[in-house]
Amino acid sequence: MSDLAAPAPAAAPTTTPGGPRAYTLPRNLSRRLGRSDRSQLAIWFWELDRVLLSLILMLIAIGLIAVQAASPATARRLSTATEILSPLYFFYRQLGWVIVGLGFMFVVSMLPKREARRLAIIMASVCLVLLMLVPIFGNTVNGAKRWIGYGIGIQPSEFLKPAFAVTLAWIISLRIKDPTLPVLRLSALLTGVIAFLLMRQPDLGQTIMFIGIWFTLMLLAGLSMQVVAAGVGAGALGMTAAYFFYPVATQRINGWLFGGGEYDQVMFAHKTLTGGGLIGTGPGLGTHKFNLPEAHTDYIFSVIGEEFGLLACAAIALVYFAIIVRVCMRLLDERDLFTILAVTGLTAQLGGQAFINIAVNLQLFPSKGMTLPFISYGGSSMIALSIGAGLLLSLTRRNPFEDRTLLGQDWSRG
């Protein structure tokens, strides 16, 4: 009999002086989380994509270091004569959000596919209602009304993004059961409602993200080239109309094209990014970061460039790219349409958001007020991204002994 099939040795009975018999733990604790362990924790451990998890944890660790570097600049900018913030004020708060976010990520990653899908649909419904309430009960910060709640405000659009990707995948995959369902119109209507609510805040960057997720999933689902061409044309027409009739877009595009003088934030971001050269000035030694308006959120990539160098920035970009490649490899033998669409949507959200933030810091895009995933400061952003990562890990879990080439379309039975 092989070691894997051999029963675990019984615990050795012992006696305690003057007391009842006790049992010691078995000696071969190496069996814990081994392939012969059939506990729920062990099954989760072996089914989980541990490479993908390691890449996500790497980004979170980098984010804590980056927020620690950017925290003094933001603390000085937001300090007043009556209240002086500690230089590491935002770092300690981010550390708390990371702990909470990791808890959400691991719990969600343990959910079966059906329960993960159900959680996303419920979360999307709740967040959509909250998004509708933002214009009425929301809090205005920096000229935008995006947060709701008192004391600790939440940004519903951040939590809606991962839930929207999974819910949209579910809607599109319903055509397996009923090919006559108008999934294109239903999904377009849902996306249009969300885009309208976001433009009212105003939040042009998030609007582009939601439309991008919808377009990616519809393209993957077999959207005809005529509809694709019409969508591209409509997008170009929409951006042109936004420039002429949407003041936020006009201001940001003009600032990107023509600059805004010595105090233009995009120009300062570029100076900060390139200020440290290839290897950086060293942790805590950056000076350009004190001129940035949002050093700990929108422009944290520039702070990394100044203090840790352009090589560190390139390494971070490679980590995001590695996540995308890893997910693509995970989907190579996947045959469930819902899983393919949901995982693609979650990855498009993560990769697209990272691409836009990095492009803004490189002056390739106008400023959009979008955080760098898992690296920028923010409670809503960190927890929402952690839930999204948990959904991604849950949907990519695989039985290591399962021959996936024999699997067929099993979503309809889920």
N, C-alpha and C positions, 0 to 999 in steps of 0.2 A: 504494500500500500504506500502511495506517495505521501510526502509530508503534507501536501495541501489537503489530502483526504483524511489524514490521521486526526483522530479526535484530540482536543486540547487536554492535557493532563489535568487531573482534578487537583483542586487546591488541597494542600496538606493540612490536616486537622492539627490543632495545637490546643493546649490547655493553659489557662492563666491561673496563677496562684489564687485560690479562694474564689474563683469565679467560673462561669460556664465556659464551654469549649468555644474557641474562636477559630477563624479560618484566615490563613494568609493568602495573599494574592498569588496567582500562578507566576512562575518564573519567566516563562517565555512571553513577555509583553510585546515582543516583536510581531506577534500575530495581530495586535491591535491595528485596525485599518488595513490589514493584509487582504489579499484576494479571497481568502476563505472566510473573512468576516462579513456576515450578511446583515449587519445593522444598517439603519437608514443613513447614518453618517458615513459609513464605509462605502455604501453604494453611491452616495453623492460624490465622495472623494474620487472614486475610480471612473465615474461617468463624466466628471467635470473636465473641461478643457483647461488644464493647469497652466499651459503656456499662455493662453489668452488671459487668464487670471493674473499671471505674473506680470504681463505687460501693463495691465490696468493698474496694478499695485505700484508698478514702477512710476507711472505717471502721477499717481497720488503722492508718492514720496517726493518726486521732483517738485510737485506743486507746493508742498509744505516748505521746501527750501526756498522756492521762488517767492512765496508770500512773506517769508521771514525777511528776505532781501528787500521787498517792496514796502513792507509795513511802515518803516520809519518815515518814508517820504509822504505817504498818505496820512499818517498820524500827525505829522507836522502841519500838513495843509489843512486838516480838519480841526486842529486845536484852536481854542479861543482863549481870550484873556481870563475867562472864568473856569475853563475846563481844558486841561492839558492832557492829551492822550499819551499813554505809554508808547515808546517806540515799537514794541512788539504787541501792541493791542490787537491788531488784525491777525497776527500769527496765532495768538492764543485762541481767538474766536474761531479761526479756521481749523485749528486742531480739534476743537469740540465738534465742529460740523463734520470733519473727516471721521471721527469716531462714530457719530450717529449714522453717517452715510455708509460706512463699512458694515454696520449692523443690518441696515436695509438691504445692502447688496447681497450679503451671504444668506439672509432669510429668503429673499426672492429667488436666488439661484437654486434653492432647494425645492422650489415648487415644480410639480409635474407640468408638462406642456399645457394641458387643459386648464389647470389652475392659473398658470402664468397668463394665458390668453384671457381668462375671465377677469383677473386682476387688472389687466391693461384696459379692458373695455369699461369696467367700472370706474377706473381712475380717469379715463378720457371723458366719461359722462360728467363726473363731478367737476373736473377742471374746466370743462366747457361752460358749465353753469357759473362757476366762479369767474371765468373770463367775461361772461355777460354782466356780472355784477361789478366788475372793476370800474366802469365809468360812473357808477352810482356811489359805491362805497370805497373806492380805491384811494390810495395815498399818492400824492404827487411828489416825485423826487427828480431833481434836475430837469424840470419841465415836462416830464412824462408821467402819466398815471398808469403804472404797471403792477403795483403791489396792492394787496388787500390784507386787512388784518390790523390789529392794534398790538403794540408791544413788539411782537415778532411778526413782521409782515412776510407774506409768501408771494411769489410771482407765479400765478397760475400757468402762464405760457411755458415756463420751464418744465413743469411737471406734465404738461400736456404733450410735449414733443415725443418722449418715448412711448407714451400711451397711444398717441395718434398713429405712430408708425405701425404698432402692432394691430390696432383696431382697423386701420386702413388695409393691412394685409388680410385680416379676417373678412372684411367686406369684399375685397377682390376675389378671395378664394371661395366665396359662396357660389361662384359660377360653376363649381364642380358639381354641386347638388342641383342647381337650376341654371342652365346656360342662358335662359331668357331674362335673367335679372339685369336691370340697367345699372351695373356696378360703376360704369364710367360716370354716369350722371349723378349717382348717389355720392360717390367719392368726391367728384368735382364740387357738388353742392356743399358737402361738409367742409372741404378745404376753403371754399369761397366764404362761408360764414366765419371761419376762423380768421381768414385774411382780413375781412372787413372789420372784425373786432380789434385785431392787432393794429391796423392802420389808424384807428381812432385814438390809440393810446398816446402818442404814435410810436410804432415799433416796426420800422421798415425792414430791419435785419431779420427779425423773427418771421416776418411775413414771407420773405424770400426763402427762409429755411423750410417752412411748411410747404410752400409751393414746390420747392426742390424735392422734398421727400415724396410728395404726391406724384410728381413727374417721373421720378426714378422708378417707383413701384409700377406705375402704369406702363412705362417703357418695358420693364422686365416682364410684365404680364402679357405683352404682345400687342401693344398699342400700334395701330396702323401708321405708316409713314406719313399719310396725309394729315392725320390728327397731330402727329409729332411736329410736322412743319407748321400747322396752324397754331400749335401751342407755342412754338418758338417765336412766331410772328406776333402772337398776342402778348408774349412776355416783353418783346422789344417795344411794342406799342405802349404797353403798360408802364415801362420804365421811362419812356419819353414823356408820357402824360404826367407821371409822377414828378419829373423834373420841372415841368411848367406849372403844375397845379398843386403840388404837394410841398409846402414850404420846407419841411425837414429834409426831403430829398434834394431840393434846390440848394439849400445851404451846404449840405455835405458834399454834393457833387461839385459845386463851385469851389469849395475849399480844397477838394482833391485836385481839380484841374488847374486852378489859378493860384492856390495858396492863400494864406491869410495873414501874411506879414510875419514878423519875428516871433509872435506868440501863437502861431498856428500849432495846434496839438499834434497834427499828423507830422509836421516838420520836426517837432520836438521828439516824437516817437522814433523817427528815423535817426536823429542825432544820438539818442540814447542807445538804440540798437547797435549802431556802428561805433559807439564811443569806446568800447572795450577791445576792439580789434578781434583777433582770432581766439585769444585765450582769456580775455576779460581783465578787468582791473582788480578782481578779487572780491570775495564776499564782504559786503558792507562798505566797500570803497567807492561805489558809484556816486557820481555827483549830478549827472544829467537827469537822473530819475526824479529829483526834487522839483523839476519843472513840468513833470507830466501831470495832467489833471486826474487820471485814473490809473495810477501806477500799479495798483494791486489787482485790477480787474481787466479792463480792455487792453492795457498796454503792458501787461506783465511780461510778455514775450520780449519786449524791448529792454526791460530791466534785466532779464536773463542774459540778453546779448551784451549789455554793458558790464555786468559783474562776472559773468562766467564765459563770455566769448561767443563768437559766431559758430565755433565748433560745437558748443553745447546746444545752440539753437538748432543746428543741423541734426544733432543726435536726437533731439526731441521730435523733430519732424519725421525722422526715421522710425521712432517708436510708434507714432500714429500710423505710418505706412505699414509697419509690421503687423499692427492690429488688423488692418484691412486685408492684408495678404493672408493672415492666419484664418480670418473668418471665411475668406474665399476658398481656402483649402478645406475648411470644415464643411463647406457646402457642396464640394465636388461630387459626392456620392449621395447627396440628399435628394429625395424624390417627393417629399411632401410639399405641395405648393405653398401652404400657409407658412411653414417654417422658412422656406426660401425667401418669401416676401417679407416676413417679419424681421428676420435677421438682417436682410439687406436694408430694410428701412432704418433699423437701429444703427447699423454701421454707417449708412449715408448721413444720418443725423450727427453722429460723432465725428466722422471724417470731414463732412461739409462744414461743420462749425469750426473745427480746428483750421481748415483751409482758409476760411474767411477771416478769422482772427489773425492768422499769420500774414495773409495777404495785406490786411490793413496796416499791420506794423511795418511791412515792407513797402508801403505806399503804392501797392498795386490796386487796391480797392479804396473807395471812400470809407470814412469812419462809419461803423454800423452799431457800435455799442454791444458787441457780442463777446462773451467770455471765451477763454481758451479752456476746453474741457479738462476737468480734473486738476487744472493748474491755477486758474484764476480764483481769487477770493469770492466767496458767496455761499450763503447757506442754502437758498433755494436751488442754485445751480449745482452744488455738490450733492445734495440729497437726491435731486431729480436725476442727475447723471448716474448716481450709484444705483438707483432703481432701474434705470435703463440698462446699466451693466449687468445687474442681476437678471433682468429679462433675457439679455443676450446670452449669459452663461447658462440660464435654464433651458433656452431653446436650442443651444448647441451641445447639450449633454448627450453622450452616446454610451451605449453598452459596449465595453471594449471587446466582448466576445461575440457581438452580433455581426452577422454577415449582411451588410447593407445592400449588397448587389441583388439579394433575393427579395428586398422590400418593394412593395408596390405603393399605390396611393392609399394611405391609411388615414388621411385626415378626416374623411367622412365618417369613419368609425369612431373618431375621438370625440 
